[in-house]
Amino acid sequence: MEAIRVQQIMAEDGAVMLTGLPYKKGQAIEIILLLQSSTSTTPRACLTVQRLRASGLIGLWKDRTDIQDSAAYARQLRKQAERREGISYAPVR
């Protein structure tokens, strides 16, 4: 099944107008509408290896004197993040 994504900002309450679709008269189609979260209105930029290397993230902690073992420090940060209180994760059904 081919999917077509159309993103629009609602111009009128309760009304959506779609034009330019590649379907012909008489074809059966299914329309699914999803409300976009306000945090995902812009597409994420793809981070390639070249862009990652140029970003400055690699070696970010190399000059810090308070971190002796960066791998151990990263593990500690991950463990702290996993133990955040007040966040519950329910399985998706």
Residue, then its C-alpha position, 0 to 999 in steps of 0.5 A: m500500500e502506498a502512503i502519501r503524507v500531506q502536512q497542513i495547518m488547519a485554516e478552518d475549524g473542522a475542515v480539510m481540503l486535499t487537492g492534487l492527489p494521484y487517485k482517480k474517480g471511483q477508487a477507494i481510499e482510506i484517510i487517517l488524520l493524526l494531530q502533529s505534536s507541537t515539538s515535531t513540526t519541523p523535520r529532523a535533520c539527518l546527522t551523517v558521520q561527516r556532520l557528526r565529526a564536524s559537530g564537535l561532539i566527538g571528543l567533547w570531554k577530552d580537555r576536562t580534568d574532572i573526568q578521568d574515565s569518560a566511558a565510566y562517566a557516560r555510563q553513570l549519566r545513563k544510569q542516572a537518566e534511567r532512574r528518573e523518578g516520576i516517569s512511568y513507561a507503559p507498554v504500547r499495545 
